[in-house]
């Protein structure tokens, strides 16, 4: 199936077109025949016998964009003067900045914001360190920490190349939940050094979001930081994924009319995200879970391709100790959850599942099975892509989750908070809206982050991990 043109591969071409009738039509026809999607067409100037226009074009990928440009260059009526990649333009100088909340216009402003007045505030925090939450940016700040070893769709690209991704994450924190997030890209893969560095910078932050750290190191790093820090630590690739998957599943089960306690679920891909999904499914009450990786089912007694976390999965799941590959794992399964690689799910294996099947194929950018193949044979289909219905996206979780953690000044993250977040996301799809093609809200739904924040904060308070009581007048309770 051809991939649709995307804004991710859009560019603006400034071209001088011969000023004669029909010339603009020739240009647009060439772009259309080449598979480009034309957006804005803006008049820049008229000089001599040419009309200069800026034309924005979407392509399928970089190579497709270059082919469109090559075809335009061959047109004798066109002279190209400039080409701008819109995605690169957005990233010029970085996408985030630090701004002052308080203007400094007078001597009085300066003496209160900085020396000598600031000394009194510092001494107040020295006397009572908890006041840092109310008197500094710690109240609203999150460290987004990565070593760049497991960047989605890119793999181990290193800390510097991971910066644009972490900046994007920080933008989403701010735009969707008002959280001040800072990219912390560490030039080490050593778990000891990562843990020590995060501990050293922790005083500045109200929470730590671990991001794109490869398994199995990510499990150790999170566990150690949770034990040694007094602020919440959340490995977003694990728990953010688990929360949104369970949120989507809660609504899918309403459509399929299935009980979580009677489900048989196959999870394909047992890395950081897959393991977290399995744990959260167990919290939900699912008993029949089979994990599958490139070596087959995760079962007791398996020795190939195992690590300490897969050993745990083998002991905690697959009660019948099913052995084999995907066909054996999917026999009579109610739900398939894919967090693996493109094309690993065959239609014949989908047909081995139970009636009213639920398939979440979330490999990116190409899912485990194309929706066009599977949709006629399943009750509910979801992917990780925005160009199909039911996009399961972590953006639905982490901004609101940290908003709730910060507002309640939580000490840690627990299972109750994650389950509360999943229910909050699911609840943003009303009964009248719920259907096979709408089980999860849009990432642009303004209700999601406040709903998640509210329920996370309540769960933190109920489970005794909050440093403050929820305020009735706080925005998250609206």
C-alpha positions as CSV (number, residue, x, y, z in Angstrom):
1,X,0.0,0.0,0.0
2,X,1.4,3.4,-1.0
3,X,2.1,5.8,1.9
4,X,0.3,9.1,1.8
5,X,2.2,12.3,1.5
6,X,2.9,13.8,4.9
7,X,3.8,17.2,6.5
8,X,6.9,15.4,7.9
9,X,8.3,15.5,4.3
10,X,6.9,18.8,3.1
11,X,9.0,21.5,1.5
12,X,8.4,25.0,0.1
13,X,9.7,25.7,-3.4
14,X,10.2,29.3,-4.6
15,X,10.0,29.2,-8.3
16,X,9.8,31.7,-11.1
17,X,7.1,30.6,-13.6
18,X,6.8,32.0,-17.1
19,X,4.1,34.7,-17.0
20,X,1.8,33.2,-19.7
21,X,-1.7,31.6,-19.4
22,X,-1.7,28.0,-18.4
23,X,1.8,27.9,-17.0
24,X,0.8,27.5,-13.4
25,X,-1.5,24.7,-14.4
26,X,1.4,22.9,-16.1
27,X,3.4,23.1,-12.8
28,X,0.6,21.8,-10.6
29,X,-0.1,19.0,-13.1
30,X,3.5,17.8,-12.9
31,X,3.5,17.8,-9.1
32,X,0.1,16.0,-9.0
33,X,1.3,13.3,-11.5
34,X,4.4,12.8,-9.4
35,X,2.3,12.0,-6.4
36,X,2.9,15.3,-4.5
37,X,0.2,17.0,-2.4
38,X,0.1,20.8,-3.0
39,X,-0.7,23.0,0.0
40,X,-0.3,26.8,0.0
41,X,0.5,28.7,-3.2
42,X,1.7,32.2,-2.4
43,X,2.5,35.1,-4.8
44,X,5.9,36.6,-4.0
45,X,6.6,39.0,-6.8
46,X,6.4,39.7,-10.5
47,X,9.7,40.5,-12.3
48,X,10.1,40.7,-16.1
49,X,8.5,37.8,-17.8
50,X,8.2,35.6,-14.6
51,X,5.8,35.3,-11.7
52,X,7.6,34.1,-8.5
53,X,5.5,31.9,-6.2
54,X,6.2,29.9,-3.0
55,X,4.5,26.5,-3.4
56,X,4.3,24.1,-0.4
57,X,4.3,20.5,-1.4
58,X,4.0,17.3,0.7
59,X,5.8,14.1,-0.3
60,X,5.9,10.5,0.9
61,X,9.5,10.5,2.0
62,X,12.8,12.4,1.2
63,X,13.4,10.4,-2.0
64,X,9.9,11.1,-3.3
65,X,10.4,14.8,-2.6
66,X,13.6,14.8,-4.6
67,X,11.9,13.2,-7.5
68,X,9.3,15.9,-7.5
69,X,12.0,18.6,-7.5
70,X,13.8,16.8,-10.4
71,X,10.6,16.8,-12.5
72,X,10.1,20.5,-11.8
73,X,13.6,21.4,-12.8
74,X,13.0,19.7,-16.2
75,X,10.1,22.1,-16.9
76,X,11.4,24.8,-19.3
77,X,8.9,27.3,-17.9
78,X,10.2,27.1,-14.4
79,X,13.3,28.5,-12.6
80,X,13.7,27.3,-9.0
81,X,15.4,29.8,-6.8
82,X,15.1,28.2,-3.4
83,X,13.9,25.0,-1.7
84,X,13.2,25.0,2.1
85,X,12.5,21.8,4.1
86,X,9.7,22.8,6.4
87,X,10.6,20.3,9.1
88,X,14.2,21.5,9.2
89,X,13.0,25.1,9.3
90,X,10.9,24.3,12.4
91,X,14.0,23.0,14.1
92,X,16.3,25.9,13.4
93,X,17.8,27.1,16.7
94,X,15.9,24.4,18.6
95,X,12.2,24.2,19.4
96,X,12.1,25.3,23.0
97,X,13.5,28.1,25.2
98,X,13.6,29.3,28.8
99,X,11.6,32.5,29.5
100,X,11.3,34.6,32.6
101,X,8.0,34.6,34.4
102,X,8.7,38.0,36.1
103,X,9.8,41.1,34.2
104,X,12.8,42.9,35.6
105,X,12.4,46.6,34.8
106,X,13.4,48.4,38.0
107,X,16.0,48.3,40.7
108,X,13.3,46.9,43.1
109,X,12.6,44.1,40.7
110,X,16.3,43.2,40.4
111,X,16.8,43.3,44.2
112,X,13.9,40.9,44.8
113,X,14.5,38.5,41.9
114,X,18.3,38.4,42.5
115,X,20.7,39.6,45.1
116,X,20.2,40.7,47.9
117,X,16.5,39.6,48.2
118,X,16.9,36.1,46.9
119,X,19.1,35.3,49.8
120,X,16.1,35.2,52.2
121,X,14.4,32.7,49.9
122,X,17.4,30.5,49.7
123,X,17.7,30.5,53.5
124,X,14.0,29.6,53.9
125,X,14.6,26.6,51.6
126,X,17.7,25.6,53.6
127,X,15.7,25.6,56.7
128,X,12.8,23.7,55.1
129,X,13.8,21.9,51.9
130,X,10.1,21.1,51.1
131,X,9.6,24.8,50.4
132,X,11.6,24.3,47.2
133,X,8.4,22.9,45.7
134,X,6.6,26.2,46.2
135,X,9.5,28.7,45.8
136,X,11.4,27.3,42.8
137,X,10.8,25.9,39.3
138,X,11.0,22.4,41.0
139,X,7.2,22.8,41.5
140,X,6.6,22.4,37.8
141,X,9.8,20.9,36.2
142,X,10.5,17.5,34.8
143,X,13.9,16.1,33.5
144,X,13.5,14.2,30.3
145,X,16.5,11.9,30.5
146,X,17.9,9.7,27.6
147,X,21.1,8.2,26.4
148,X,19.7,8.0,22.8
149,X,20.0,4.2,22.6
150,X,16.4,3.3,21.7
151,X,14.9,6.2,19.9
152,X,11.6,5.2,18.3
153,X,12.1,4.1,14.7
154,X,15.7,5.1,14.8
155,X,17.4,2.9,17.4
156,X,20.8,3.8,18.9
157,X,21.5,7.2,17.5
158,X,23.3,8.7,20.5
159,X,22.5,11.6,22.8
160,X,23.2,14.5,20.4
161,X,21.0,13.1,17.6
162,X,18.3,12.4,20.2
163,X,18.0,16.1,21.2
164,X,15.4,17.0,18.6
165,X,13.2,14.1,19.8
166,X,13.6,15.2,23.5
167,X,12.8,18.8,22.5
168,X,9.7,17.6,20.9
169,X,8.8,15.8,24.1
170,X,9.4,18.9,26.1
171,X,7.1,20.9,23.7
172,X,4.3,18.4,24.3
173,X,4.7,18.6,28.1
174,X,4.3,22.3,27.9
175,X,1.6,22.6,25.2
176,X,-0.7,19.9,26.6
177,X,-0.2,20.2,30.4
178,X,1.8,23.3,31.2
179,X,4.8,21.3,32.5
180,X,8.3,22.7,32.1
181,X,10.4,19.8,30.8
182,X,14.1,19.9,30.0
183,X,16.0,17.6,27.7
184,X,18.8,15.9,29.5
185,X,20.8,13.9,26.9
186,X,23.6,11.9,28.6
187,X,26.8,10.8,26.7
188,X,27.1,7.4,28.4
189,X,25.5,4.0,28.2
190,X,26.7,3.0,31.7
191,X,23.7,2.4,34.0
192,X,25.9,3.4,37.0
193,X,26.8,6.7,35.4
194,X,23.2,7.4,34.3
195,X,21.9,6.8,37.8
196,X,24.6,8.9,39.4
197,X,24.1,11.8,37.0
198,X,20.3,11.8,37.5
199,X,20.7,11.7,41.3
200,X,23.1,14.7,41.1
201,X,20.7,16.9,39.1
202,X,17.5,15.7,40.8
203,X,17.3,18.7,43.2
204,X,16.1,20.9,40.3
205,X,13.2,18.7,39.3
206,X,9.9,17.6,40.6
207,X,9.9,14.4,38.5
208,X,12.1,12.4,36.1
209,X,10.9,11.0,32.8
210,X,13.2,8.4,31.4
211,X,13.0,8.2,27.6
212,X,14.4,6.0,24.8
213,X,16.9,4.0,27.0
214,X,17.4,0.5,25.6
215,X,16.3,-2.7,27.4
216,X,17.2,-4.4,29.6
217,X,19.2,-1.5,31.1
218,X,16.1,0.6,31.3
219,X,14.6,-1.7,33.9
220,X,17.6,-1.5,36.2
221,X,18.0,2.3,35.8
222,X,14.4,2.9,36.6
223,X,14.3,0.6,39.6
224,X,17.5,2.1,41.1
225,X,16.3,5.7,40.6
226,X,12.9,4.9,42.1
227,X,14.6,3.5,45.2
228,X,17.1,6.4,45.6
229,X,15.1,9.5,44.7
230,X,12.3,11.2,46.5
231,X,10.6,12.4,43.3
232,X,8.6,10.3,40.9
233,X,10.5,8.4,38.2
234,X,8.5,7.3,35.1
235,X,10.0,5.3,32.2
236,X,7.7,6.6,29.5
237,X,8.4,4.0,26.9
238,X,7.2,1.3,29.4
239,X,4.5,2.9,31.4
240,X,3.2,5.5,29.0
241,X,2.7,2.8,26.4
242,X,1.0,0.4,28.9
243,X,-1.4,3.1,30.0
244,X,-2.6,4.0,26.6
245,X,-2.9,0.4,25.5
246,X,-5.0,-0.5,28.5
247,X,-7.1,2.6,27.9
248,X,-7.8,1.5,24.4
249,X,-8.5,-2.0,25.5
250,X,-11.0,-0.9,28.1
251,X,-13.1,0.6,25.4
252,X,-12.5,-2.1,22.9
253,X,-13.8,-4.7,25.4
254,X,-17.0,-2.7,25.7
255,X,-17.6,-3.1,22.0
256,X,-16.6,-6.8,21.9
257,X,-18.5,-7.4,25.2
258,X,-15.6,-9.3,26.8
259,X,-14.5,-9.6,30.4
260,X,-10.8,-8.8,31.2
261,X,-10.7,-11.8,33.6
262,X,-11.7,-14.2,30.8
263,X,-9.5,-12.9,28.1
264,X,-6.7,-14.6,26.3
265,X,-4.1,-12.0,25.2
266,X,-1.1,-12.4,23.0
267,X,1.6,-9.8,23.3
268,X,4.1,-9.7,20.4
269,X,7.3,-7.9,21.4
270,X,8.5,-8.4,25.0
271,X,10.9,-5.5,25.4
272,X,10.4,-2.5,27.7
273,X,7.0,-1.6,26.4
274,X,5.7,-5.2,26.0
275,X,6.8,-6.1,29.5
276,X,5.0,-3.1,31.0
277,X,1.9,-3.9,29.1
278,X,1.9,-7.4,30.4
279,X,2.3,-6.2,34.0
280,X,-0.6,-3.7,33.6
281,X,-2.8,-6.3,32.0
282,X,-2.2,-8.5,35.1
283,X,-3.2,-5.5,37.2
284,X,-6.4,-5.2,35.2
285,X,-7.1,-8.9,36.0
286,X,-6.1,-10.6,32.8
287,X,-4.9,-14.1,33.6
288,X,-4.2,-15.7,30.2
289,X,-1.3,-13.8,28.6
290,X,1.3,-15.2,26.2
291,X,4.3,-13.2,25.2
292,X,6.0,-13.8,21.8
293,X,9.3,-12.6,20.4
294,X,11.5,-13.5,17.5
295,X,12.3,-16.9,19.1
296,X,8.6,-17.8,19.7
297,X,6.5,-18.0,22.9
298,X,8.0,-17.0,26.2
299,X,7.6,-20.1,28.3
300,X,9.1,-21.8,31.3
301,X,12.2,-23.7,30.4
302,X,13.1,-21.6,27.4
303,X,16.8,-20.7,27.3
304,X,17.2,-19.0,23.9
305,X,17.1,-15.2,23.8
306,X,16.3,-14.8,27.5
307,X,17.2,-12.0,29.9
308,X,16.1,-11.4,33.5
309,X,12.9,-9.7,32.5
310,X,11.9,-12.3,30.0
311,X,12.6,-14.9,32.7
312,X,10.1,-13.1,34.9
313,X,7.5,-13.0,32.0
314,X,8.0,-16.8,31.5
315,X,7.2,-17.4,35.2
316,X,4.3,-14.9,35.6
317,X,2.4,-15.6,32.4
318,X,1.5,-18.4,29.9
319,X,-0.1,-20.7,32.5
320,X,-0.5,-23.6,30.0
321,X,3.2,-23.1,29.1
322,X,2.3,-22.9,25.4
323,X,5.4,-23.5,23.1
324,X,5.8,-22.6,19.5
325,X,5.5,-19.6,17.2
326,X,2.8,-17.0,16.4
327,X,0.2,-19.6,15.2
328,X,0.3,-21.5,18.5
329,X,0.3,-18.2,20.6
330,X,-2.7,-16.8,18.8
331,X,-4.9,-19.9,18.8
332,X,-8.3,-18.8,20.4
333,X,-6.8,-15.5,21.6
334,X,-9.2,-12.6,22.1
335,X,-6.6,-9.9,21.8
336,X,-3.4,-9.3,19.9
337,X,-1.1,-6.5,21.1
338,X,1.8,-5.8,18.8
339,X,4.8,-3.9,20.0
340,X,7.3,-5.4,17.6
341,X,8.2,-5.1,13.9
342,X,6.4,-4.7,10.6
343,X,4.6,-7.6,8.9
344,X,4.9,-10.3,11.6
345,X,1.2,-11.0,11.9
346,X,-0.2,-13.1,9.0
347,X,-3.9,-13.0,8.2
348,X,-4.2,-16.7,8.6
349,X,-3.0,-16.4,12.2
350,X,-5.6,-13.6,12.8
351,X,-8.3,-16.1,11.7
352,X,-7.1,-18.5,14.4
353,X,-8.2,-16.1,17.1
354,X,-11.5,-16.2,18.9
355,X,-14.6,-14.5,17.6
356,X,-14.9,-10.7,17.9
357,X,-11.1,-10.3,17.8
358,X,-9.3,-7.2,18.9
359,X,-6.0,-6.4,17.1
360,X,-3.7,-3.6,18.2
361,X,-0.8,-3.5,15.6
362,X,1.4,-0.7,16.9
363,X,4.8,-1.2,15.1
364,X,5.8,2.1,13.6
365,X,5.8,3.3,10.9
366,X,4.5,0.0,9.4
367,X,2.3,-2.1,11.6
368,X,2.5,-5.9,12.3
369,X,-0.4,-6.3,9.8
370,X,-2.0,-3.6,7.6
371,X,-5.4,-2.5,8.7
372,X,-6.7,-3.0,5.1
373,X,-5.9,-6.7,5.5
374,X,-7.2,-7.3,8.9
375,X,-10.2,-5.0,9.4
376,X,-12.8,-7.3,7.7
377,X,-11.8,-10.1,10.1
378,X,-11.6,-8.3,13.4
379,X,-14.1,-6.5,15.7
380,X,-11.7,-3.7,16.6
381,X,-8.5,-2.6,14.9
382,X,-6.0,-0.1,16.2
383,X,-2.5,1.1,15.2
384,X,0.1,3.6,16.3
385,X,-0.4,5.7,13.2
386,X,-2.3,8.9,12.8
387,X,-3.6,8.1,9.3
388,X,-5.9,5.2,10.5
389,X,-8.7,5.2,13.1
390,X,-7.8,4.4,16.7
391,X,-4.3,5.7,17.0
392,X,-2.7,4.5,20.3
393,X,-0.3,7.3,21.2
394,X,1.7,7.9,24.4
395,X,1.0,11.6,24.1
396,X,-2.4,10.8,25.6
397,X,-0.7,9.8,28.8
398,X,2.6,11.5,29.8
399,X,1.6,15.2,29.9
400,X,-1.4,14.8,32.1
401,X,0.3,12.1,34.2
402,X,3.1,14.4,35.2
403,X,0.7,17.3,35.7
404,X,-1.0,15.2,38.3
405,X,2.2,14.0,39.9
406,X,3.5,17.6,40.2
407,X,0.2,19.1,41.4
408,X,0.0,16.5,44.2
409,X,3.8,16.5,44.8
410,X,3.8,12.7,44.6
411,X,6.9,10.8,45.9
412,X,6.6,7.9,43.4
413,X,4.5,6.3,40.7
414,X,2.4,3.2,41.6
415,X,0.1,0.8,39.7
416,X,-3.0,2.4,41.1
417,X,-2.0,5.7,39.4
418,X,-1.3,4.1,36.1
419,X,-4.6,2.2,36.1
420,X,-6.4,5.5,37.1
421,X,-4.8,7.2,34.1
422,X,-5.9,4.5,31.7
423,X,-9.5,4.8,33.0
424,X,-9.3,8.6,32.6
425,X,-8.2,8.4,29.0
426,X,-10.9,5.8,28.2
427,X,-13.6,7.9,29.8
428,X,-12.9,10.8,27.4
429,X,-14.7,8.8,24.7
430,X,-18.4,9.1,25.5
431,X,-21.0,6.3,25.3
432,X,-22.6,7.9,22.3
433,X,-19.2,8.3,20.5
434,X,-17.8,4.8,21.2
435,X,-17.5,2.6,18.2
436,X,-15.1,0.1,16.5
437,X,-13.4,3.1,14.8
438,X,-13.4,5.3,17.9
439,X,-12.1,3.6,21.0
440,X,-9.5,6.2,22.1
441,X,-9.6,10.0,22.1
442,X,-7.6,12.2,19.7
443,X,-4.2,13.5,20.9
444,X,-5.7,17.0,20.3
445,X,-8.7,16.3,22.7
446,X,-8.3,19.1,25.3
447,X,-10.2,17.0,28.0
448,X,-7.5,14.3,28.1
449,X,-4.6,15.9,30.0
450,X,-6.8,17.4,32.7
451,X,-8.7,14.2,33.2
452,X,-5.5,12.2,33.5
453,X,-4.0,14.7,35.9
454,X,-7.1,14.7,38.1
455,X,-7.3,10.9,38.4
456,X,-3.5,10.4,38.9
457,X,-3.6,13.0,41.7
458,X,-6.6,11.4,43.3
459,X,-5.0,7.9,43.1
460,X,-1.7,9.3,44.6
461,X,-3.7,10.8,47.5
462,X,-5.7,7.6,48.1
463,X,-2.6,5.5,48.2
464,X,-0.7,7.8,50.5
465,X,2.2,8.9,48.2
466,X,1.1,12.5,47.9
467,X,2.9,15.3,49.8
468,X,-0.2,17.6,49.6
469,X,-3.9,17.3,49.5
470,X,-5.8,18.1,46.3
471,X,-7.1,21.7,46.2
472,X,-10.7,22.1,45.1
473,X,-9.8,25.3,43.2
474,X,-6.9,23.8,41.3
475,X,-7.3,23.8,37.5
476,X,-7.0,20.0,37.3
477,X,-10.3,19.6,39.2
478,X,-12.2,21.6,36.7
